[in-house]
Amino acid sequence: MKREIAAPVALGGLLIVGWLVTAGVKASPLLPGPGAVFSRLAGFLVDPTYWGYLGTTVLEAFGGALLGTAVALPMAALIHRSRWAAAAINPFLGATQAIPAVAIAPLLVLWIGYGLGSVIVLCALIVFFPILISTVIGLRHVDADVVDAARMDGAGGWQLLTQVEFPMALASVLGGVRNGVTLSVTGAIVGEMVMGGSGLGTVLTVQRDFFDTAGMIATVIVLALIASAAYSLIHQWERNSRVIDSFRRS
């Protein structure tokens, strides 16, 4: 078995054993055992209504990730190319991260209203910063010799950016996207809990109100699987881009 498969399987097994032991010692309904949780999870997976909630959350999370990426990449290029833009924007980037999503959500409700759109915008705001920073760092670390050679071959500003700099910085860009997509799932849940909605955040709110601990843990597992799947797919893309980049450099 490959290490990439064996290691997480072993760690997951250890976590489940620890969970079993802890639940057995505590013997509390607030800490259900794996059997109760996986039973609820199996029930969710055959419930069409639950899949509808799941689809809404996925749409919000990945819609927000796409929107945040679409804004972050051009701004990263602007910061990379313009010292004036970098000087103007950089001081405000750190400040934006000091504002919690829970504080932004009510304002988005006032400006945009309740519903899918406001949650997508919240997710976009959350993913924007890590994608922007990783892209700027990637562009700044592109091999200067390659850039100079492209300029000597007649590459203009747009060609240089799209055909040389961005492809060579792709691993860093995807690293930011990888982190951003996982954060967008959190943003979707926070948005639904604060602003309302018809996704898994709403399901978690109902489960919390009814003290359905097993159901809450099962829903959290579903969210973790979504984020992990997206993280793994983008990570594989990132690894492939690094192999291609190494081949180009050689």
C-alpha positions as CSV (number, residue, x, y, z in Angstrom):
1,M,0.0,0.0,0.0
2,K,1.3,3.4,-0.9
3,R,2.4,5.7,1.9
4,E,-0.2,8.4,0.8
5,I,-2.9,5.9,1.5
6,A,-1.5,3.9,4.4
7,A,-0.6,7.0,6.5
8,P,-4.0,8.6,6.6
9,V,-5.7,5.2,7.1
10,A,-3.5,4.4,10.0
11,L,-4.1,7.9,11.6
12,G,-7.8,7.5,11.0
13,G,-7.8,4.2,12.7
14,L,-6.0,5.6,15.7
15,L,-8.4,8.4,16.0
16,I,-11.4,6.0,15.9
17,V,-9.8,3.9,18.6
18,G,-9.3,6.9,20.8
19,W,-12.8,8.0,20.1
20,L,-14.2,4.6,21.1
21,V,-12.1,4.6,24.4
22,T,-13.1,8.2,25.3
23,A,-16.8,7.6,24.5
24,G,-16.7,4.4,26.6
25,V,-15.1,6.1,29.6
26,K,-17.4,9.2,29.5
27,A,-20.6,7.2,28.7
28,S,-22.4,10.4,28.0
29,P,-25.1,11.2,25.3
30,L,-23.1,14.4,24.6
31,L,-20.2,12.2,23.3
32,P,-21.8,9.4,21.2
33,G,-19.7,6.6,20.0
34,P,-18.6,5.9,16.4
35,G,-21.5,3.4,15.9
36,A,-24.2,6.0,16.7
37,V,-22.5,8.6,14.5
38,F,-22.0,6.3,11.5
39,S,-25.5,5.1,11.8
40,R,-26.8,8.7,11.5
41,L,-24.3,9.3,8.7
42,A,-25.7,6.3,6.7
43,G,-29.2,7.6,7.2
44,F,-28.2,11.0,5.9
45,L,-26.6,9.5,2.8
46,V,-29.9,7.8,1.7
47,D,-32.0,10.8,2.5
48,P,-32.7,12.9,-0.7
49,T,-33.5,16.0,1.4
50,Y,-30.1,15.9,3.1
51,W,-28.5,15.7,-0.4
52,G,-30.3,18.9,-1.3
53,Y,-28.9,20.6,1.8
54,L,-25.5,19.3,0.9
55,G,-25.7,20.5,-2.7
56,T,-26.6,24.0,-1.5
57,T,-23.5,24.2,0.7
58,V,-21.3,22.9,-2.0
59,L,-22.6,25.5,-4.4
60,E,-22.1,28.3,-1.9
61,A,-18.6,27.2,-1.0
62,F,-17.3,26.6,-4.5
63,G,-19.1,29.5,-5.9
64,G,-17.5,31.7,-3.3
65,A,-14.1,30.1,-4.1
66,L,-14.5,30.9,-7.8
67,L,-15.5,34.4,-7.1
68,G,-12.7,35.1,-4.7
69,T,-10.2,33.6,-7.1
70,A,-11.5,35.6,-10.0
71,V,-10.9,38.8,-8.0
72,A,-7.7,37.8,-6.3
73,L,-5.7,36.8,-9.4
74,P,-6.0,40.1,-11.3
75,M,-5.3,42.0,-8.1
76,A,-2.2,39.9,-7.5
77,A,-1.0,40.7,-11.0
78,L,-1.6,44.4,-10.4
79,I,0.3,44.3,-7.2
80,H,3.1,42.4,-8.9
81,R,3.4,44.8,-11.8
82,S,2.7,48.2,-10.1
83,R,4.7,49.5,-7.2
84,W,2.1,52.2,-6.7
85,A,-0.7,49.6,-6.5
86,A,1.4,47.5,-4.1
87,A,2.1,50.4,-1.8
88,A,-1.6,51.4,-1.8
89,I,-3.1,48.0,-1.3
90,N,-0.6,46.1,1.0
91,P,-1.3,48.1,4.2
92,F,-5.0,47.2,4.0
93,L,-4.6,43.5,3.4
94,G,-3.7,42.6,7.0
95,A,-6.5,44.8,8.3
96,T,-9.1,42.8,6.3
97,Q,-8.0,39.6,8.1
98,A,-8.7,41.1,11.5
99,I,-12.4,41.4,10.7
100,P,-14.2,38.1,11.6
101,A,-16.7,36.6,9.2
102,V,-19.4,36.7,11.9
103,A,-19.1,40.5,11.9
104,I,-19.2,40.8,8.1
105,A,-22.3,38.5,7.7
106,P,-24.9,40.9,9.1
107,L,-23.6,43.7,6.9
108,L,-23.9,41.5,3.9
109,V,-27.5,40.8,4.8
110,L,-28.2,44.6,4.9
111,W,-26.4,45.2,1.6
112,I,-27.3,42.1,-0.4
113,G,-30.1,40.5,1.5
114,Y,-30.7,36.9,2.7
115,G,-30.0,34.0,0.4
116,L,-27.5,32.3,-1.7
117,G,-25.8,35.4,-3.0
118,S,-24.8,36.8,0.3
119,V,-23.3,33.5,1.5
120,I,-21.3,33.2,-1.7
121,V,-19.9,36.8,-1.3
122,L,-19.0,35.9,2.3
123,C,-17.1,32.8,1.1
124,A,-15.4,34.9,-1.5
125,L,-14.2,37.4,1.1
126,I,-12.8,34.6,3.2
127,V,-10.8,32.9,0.4
128,F,-9.6,36.1,-1.2
129,F,-6.7,36.8,1.1
130,P,-4.8,33.5,1.0
131,I,-5.2,33.2,-2.8
132,L,-4.0,36.8,-3.3
133,I,-0.9,36.4,-1.0
134,S,0.2,33.1,-2.4
135,T,-0.2,34.4,-6.0
136,V,1.9,37.5,-5.3
137,I,4.6,35.5,-3.6
138,G,4.6,33.0,-6.5
139,L,4.9,35.8,-9.1
140,R,7.7,37.5,-7.2
141,H,9.7,34.2,-7.1
142,V,9.6,33.5,-10.8
143,D,13.1,33.0,-12.2
144,A,14.2,36.4,-13.4
145,D,16.5,34.9,-16.1
146,V,13.5,33.2,-17.7
147,V,11.5,36.5,-17.6
148,D,14.5,38.4,-19.2
149,A,14.8,35.8,-21.9
150,A,11.1,36.0,-22.7
151,R,11.4,39.8,-23.0
152,M,14.4,39.4,-25.3
153,D,12.2,37.1,-27.5
154,G,9.7,39.9,-27.8
155,A,7.1,38.9,-25.2
156,G,5.0,41.9,-24.2
157,G,3.5,42.6,-20.8
158,W,0.3,40.5,-21.3
159,Q,2.2,37.6,-23.0
160,L,4.8,37.7,-20.3
161,L,2.2,37.5,-17.5
162,T,0.0,34.8,-19.0
163,Q,2.5,32.6,-20.8
164,V,5.6,32.9,-18.6
165,E,5.0,34.3,-15.1
166,F,1.6,32.7,-14.2
167,P,2.5,29.3,-15.5
168,M,5.7,29.3,-13.6
169,A,3.9,30.5,-10.4
170,L,1.1,28.0,-10.8
171,A,2.2,25.8,-7.9
172,S,2.0,28.8,-5.5
173,V,-1.3,29.9,-7.0
174,L,-2.8,26.5,-6.5
175,G,-1.4,26.4,-2.9
176,G,-3.5,29.5,-2.2
177,V,-6.5,28.1,-4.0
178,R,-6.2,24.8,-2.0
179,N,-6.3,26.7,1.3
180,G,-9.0,29.0,0.1
181,V,-11.4,26.3,-1.0
182,T,-11.2,24.6,2.3
183,L,-11.9,27.9,4.1
184,S,-14.8,28.5,1.8
185,V,-16.6,25.5,3.3
186,T,-16.2,27.1,6.7
187,G,-17.5,30.3,5.3
188,A,-20.6,28.7,3.8
189,I,-21.5,27.1,7.2
190,V,-20.8,30.4,9.1
191,G,-22.9,32.3,6.6
192,E,-25.8,29.9,6.8
193,M,-25.8,29.9,10.6
194,V,-25.7,33.7,10.8
195,M,-27.7,34.7,7.7
196,G,-29.9,31.7,7.3
197,G,-30.1,29.4,4.3
198,S,-30.9,25.9,3.1
199,G,-27.6,24.2,3.4
200,L,-25.8,22.1,6.0
201,G,-25.3,25.1,8.2
202,T,-29.0,25.2,8.7
203,V,-29.0,21.4,9.4
204,L,-26.3,21.9,12.1
205,T,-28.4,24.7,13.7
206,V,-31.5,22.4,13.9
207,Q,-29.4,19.6,15.2
208,R,-27.8,21.8,17.9
209,D,-31.2,23.1,19.0
210,F,-32.4,19.5,19.4
211,F,-29.2,18.4,21.2
212,D,-28.6,15.9,18.3
213,T,-24.9,15.4,19.0
214,A,-24.6,12.3,16.9
215,G,-26.2,14.1,14.0
216,M,-24.0,17.1,14.4
217,I,-20.8,15.0,14.4
218,A,-22.1,13.1,11.3
219,T,-22.7,16.4,9.5
220,V,-19.3,17.7,10.5
221,I,-17.8,14.5,9.0
222,V,-19.6,15.2,5.7
223,L,-18.2,18.8,5.7
224,A,-14.7,17.5,6.4
225,L,-15.0,14.9,3.6
226,I,-16.0,17.7,1.1
227,A,-13.1,19.9,2.1
228,S,-10.6,17.0,2.1
229,A,-11.7,15.9,-1.4
230,A,-11.3,19.4,-2.8
231,Y,-8.0,19.8,-1.0
232,S,-6.6,16.5,-2.3
233,L,-7.7,17.2,-5.9
234,I,-6.1,20.7,-6.0
235,H,-3.0,19.3,-4.2
236,Q,-2.6,16.7,-6.9
237,W,-2.9,19.4,-9.5
238,E,-0.3,21.4,-7.6
239,R,2.1,18.5,-7.5
240,N,1.7,17.9,-11.3
241,S,2.3,21.6,-12.0
242,R,5.6,21.4,-9.9
243,V,6.7,18.4,-12.0
244,I,6.0,20.3,-15.2
245,D,7.8,23.4,-13.9
246,S,10.9,21.4,-12.9
247,F,10.9,19.9,-16.3
248,R,10.8,23.3,-17.9
249,R,13.6,24.6,-15.7
250,S,15.8,21.7,-16.6
